[in-house]
Structure formats: structure tokens, C-alpha cells
Amino acid sequence: MISFENVSKRYPGGHEGVSGIDLHVESGEMVFLTGHSGAGKSTMLRLVALLERSTRGQVRVGGRNLSRLSRRLIPYHRREVGMIFQDHRLLHDRTIFDNVAMPLIVAGLSHGEVGRRVRAALDKVGLLQRERDYPVTLSGGEQQRVGIARAVVSRPPVVLADEPTGNLDPELSREIFTLFEQFNQVGVTLLIATHDLDLVKRMNRRTLVLKQGRLVGDNHRDFSPPLARH
């Protein structure tokens, strides 16, 4: 599903976000990225989402070589990759419904289909009753749930999360990770960057360790794919 083949990303000034990464993530895996601040976790996620391109090597997602993907096709690739950020990135002048609906509207879905998918996504994260409220009325944990609903409303096969619980207390963090498990159980591939090592340990999933842009640890576990998605 996701592969890195000798991937490096060099920024202006010479700093390398990642260097010489070789990695393969199977379809339906749930994988954690750990490491110190600046270790390269966010860079790896941005390369998968094609928010940035690698300087060297090849990144493939679903068999698609991102280093050769034309600019015209980038939006289509991003529709297949849900992205969850630490700071939510919600539009505060739009309702919860409208925030979650944005990817579907951009993709050109019908009004009826948008409504069905948005309400299903909000129901999944426990916020269906808040669809007409505005982000400012929600707690930090609820805003993160809206961000998750927006990331999965298009039913992407891949979901990336960059420090999704960085601003949440331990109880809310566990709730968010439980949501991720539920998505994974229906076949979604998840790559989650996090500093929450205690929670990662309890989840008992494959964990990658980055240090100064290099992959220095991978407790690759035996993996059995979940049931096929419907």
C-alpha cells in the first residue's frame, strides 16, 4: 500500500527531513511513527500525502509512483488520503456539517450524497447532534473529532494523522485512538505520528522509530489483513 524506496527529503539550506528511508506498509495496517521533535515524522506523512515531493528515491501509494505523478493528478491522489492534523484546521465561520462536507463538495458529489456521508461520518465520531454548531462551541477533543470526520468522509483507503492527540488529555487521547482502531478494523490503512509512547505501547501495533531523519527501529509484527471493506 505505502512504500518508501531509499527516500530522502532535503530542504533549502541543506537540512534533511528524512534520509535513506526504506519501508513498506501493507494495506490495512495501522502503524505508529515515533521519534523526537524534528525526527522526520511529519515529513514522511507529507510525502505520502504529496504535500511535498522527495528529493531522492521513490514513494509509492497503492502502486502509484508519487515522484512521477503530474501536478494535474495531485488533487486526485489527495482524495484517497485522509489527513488529520494536531491543530484541527477547521474553518470557524462554517458549521461542523460544512467543515466535514468540504472534501465531498470539492469532489463534486451530489447534495444528497454529501448529506448522507457527512452525517454518517459525524455519527461515527459521536457528533451528529452538533452538525449545525460552529467549531468555537466545541471542546478541543470534539474539534479533533470533527477533523477526523472530515478526513474519513471521502472513505479514503489511507488515513494519516500528525500528532492527533498532542493537545488532548490522556482520556481523550484513548478515545481518539479507539476511533482509529475502528477505522482500521474495516480495512483503512493508518499511519500515525505521535509522541504518546505509553498509549502506543498499549495499542500493541507496529511502531517505527525515527532519529534525525533516519529509520532506526521497526518492531514489524505479523500482520493479518482485516475484513475487506464494503
N, C-alpha and C positions, 0 to 999 in steps of 0.2 A: 504493500500500500504506500508506504513512505520510505524512501531510501536516500541516503547520502553517500556519495562516492568520492572520497578524497576532497571534501568540500572545505573551502576557506573563504572567508569574507574579510577583505581589507578595506578600512575606511581611510578617507583623506587624512594625511598626517602619519600614516603607517601603522596605526593600531589595527590589530586583527581581532575581529569579534569572535570568530571561530577559526580553527586551523586544523586541516587534515582530518576532518570528521568522516568516518566510515560507520554506517549504521543502517539497519533495516528494521522497520516496524511492520508487523503483519496486519492485515485487515482485521479489524475487530479487537485489536489490542488496546489496553489502557496503560499508558507509560508515563512515568513521572520524570521530569528533568530537575535535577538539584545541583547546587553549587553556590559559591559565594556571589555577592553582587558583582556584576561585570564579568561573570564566568563565561557568558555566551548563550545563556538560556533564551533570552528574548530574541537574540539574533537568529537562533535556529528556528524559532516559531515564525519570525518574519520572513525567513527564506522559504518556509513551507507555504505560507500564505501569499508569497510573491509580492510582499511589500518591499522586499529588497531582492536583488539577484546576487548569486555567489560570484566571487572574483575568480575562483578556480574550482574545478570539479563539477559534478552534476547532482542536482536534486531532482528526484522523481516522485510524483504523487499519482497513484493509480495508473502507473505506466507512462505518465506524461512527463517528458523531459522539460523541466521549467526553464533551463538555460537556453532552450531553443524556442520557447513559446513567444509568439509575436505579441506586440503590445495590444493589438486588437483583441486577442483572445484572453488577456489577463482578467477582465471582468467575469468571463465565463468560468475561469478557474476558481475565482474567489467565491462564486456562488456555491461551490462544492466544498468550501472550507469555512466552517463557523469559527469566529474569533471572539474570545471573551477577555476583557481587559480588567486590570485591577481597579481602574477609576471609572468603570461603567460606561463612560462616554455616551450618556443619554442626552437627548435634546429636551431641555427643561421647559420649552414653550410648546411642547407636544404632549399629548396624553400618553399613558402607558400603552394603550392599544396602538396609537400611531407610531410610537418608537419601535414596537415589535414588528409592525407591518412594513416598515421601510424596505427591507430586503425583497419582500414579495412584490411591492409596488414597483421597485426598480426592475424586477424580473418580468413585469408585465402580466402578472396573474389577474384573473377576473376579480371583481369586487366580492362576489360570493365566496370564491376560494380563499381570498385574503382573510375574510372574516372567519371562516372555518378553521384555517390553520393558526391564525393568531389566537383564537380562543382556546384551541387545543393546547398550544404552547403555554399560554398563561395558566391554564388549568393544571398542566404538568408541574409547574413551579409554584402552584398554590396561590396565584394572584388573579384568578379570573374575576373575582368580585371587585378588583381595583382597576379594571381596564379603562375607566373614564377619568381616573385620577391623574394627577401630574407628578413627576418624579420627586418634586420638592416635598411632597406629603409622605413619602416613603422613608423607611429606615435604610441604613447602609446595606443591611442584608437583603432587604426587599429590592433595593435598586440593583444589587448584583444578580438577583433572580430575574429581573427584567432583562438585564444584559444576557443572561443565559438563554432566556426565551427567545430573544432576538437572534442569538447565534444558531439556535436549532430549528427555528420556524421554517426555514427552507429545506429542512430534512437533509442536511449535508452528510456525506459519508465520513467526513473528518471534522473534528472539533479541536481547536487549540485554545488553551487557557493560560494566560500570562499572569501569574501571581493572583489568582482569582479570590483568594481568601486573605490577602495581605492586610486588609483593613478591617477584618472581622474578628470577633471573639471566638474562642475555641468551639463553643456550642454551634454557632452559626457556620463555622468552617466545616464541622462534621456534617451539617445538613447539606451544604453545597456539594461536598464530596459524595454524599449519598445520592444526590441527583445525578452526578457524573456516572456513578455505578449503574444507575437505572438506564441512562442512555447507552452505556456500554453493553448492557445485557440485551439490547435489541440490535446490536451489531455496529454501533458507531465506534470509529477509531478515535481515541483521545490521546493527546499529547499535552501534558500539564506541567508548566514550570512553577515551582513552589519552593519556599524556604521552610515550610512546615514539616520538618523531618519526623516529628512524633506521629503526626497524622499519616504521613506516607508509610511509616513502619507498620502502623495498624492496618492500613489498606492491603499490605502484602502483595503489591503488584511490581512489575518490572520497573526498576529505578536506574536511571542514567545519571552519572556524576560528571560534571564539567569542572575543569580547573584551568583558568587562564586561557579559555577558548579551546581547550583540548578535552576529548572524551577520555576520562581516566578510570571510569567504573561503569559496569553494566551487569547487574545481577539477573541476567536473562533467565527467566523461568520457563518451564514447559508451558506451552500455550495451546489451549483448545479453543477454537473459534466459537462465538456464541451462535445461537439460532439465527437463521437467515432473517433479514428484515422483510417486513411486508408493507 
